[in-house]
């Protein structure tokens, strides 16, 4: 039998990059370190990229060198960081369950269509395909099991995000921003300190910034410098603002829309396309509202 074991001991300091595939290990090490008197320190990926001196494949060595030279760039992993890691795990589990349920739905739909159109005997059945589809989903055990799993993962995600201070203090009071939308935003941002107080970087990451006078969208030969996950969450949030016209942000949306309408009372043609139509104004107002929301969110989040 060995007389001792290597591992985390009192007085040890572990340095790592926050986030990524190693977050589970960081969670476990941090929890253990608190109990035995060790420390786990992390640095954001942005700062590591900024100050990296060696090959990216040797980041273990690069992290150690960076910590020796600039220890102030690192912060200790605390319960708040572990809450963010756990939220990401819960969100990923719910997303995986949702994708599995959707894939099962698609298989059922194709099976129903195949059974109807590839039959030598039966003609087109009475009723709608949608009704047959609903009946098939109700009786299919695999689909019902996946539906139940998605529901269970959703409850776990809701419980996780609802216990977080950042949700209770910032997101919960916002009408239309429920746990599902908030969890995607919080998990995508992670540590707000990664933006180093730069609101322009934050807006760009959220995909609500202007690029050459236009709101960001995918274009040929242009890199997308935003997170798809948080941009989709922001879009869903704008839809909720639109459905709640008397809420704080619903009123802001209406105000911005009216200002654009006054500034551009008539639709104009440009490069074969019409601008400032009612639908165009509506889309512009939603993205401008989200820009203002992101600025407010960044300010409040940095106070936490």
Protein Blocks (a to p, Z undefined) as FASTA:
>chain_A
ZZbdcdddehiacdddeehjllmmmmmmmmmmmmnopacddddfklmmmmocbdfklmmm
mmmmmmmmmmmlpccddfklmmmmmmmmmmmmmmmmmmmmmmmmmmmmmmmmmmmmmcfk
bccdedjfklmmmmmmmmmmklmmmmmmmmmmmmmmmmmmmmpmklmmmmmmpghiafkl
mmmmmmmnopaklnnopaklmmmmnopaceehiacdddehiacfbdfklmmmmmmmmmmm
mmmmmbmklmmmmmmmmmmmmmmmbccdeehiaehifklmmmmmmmmmmmmmmmmmmmmm
mmZZ
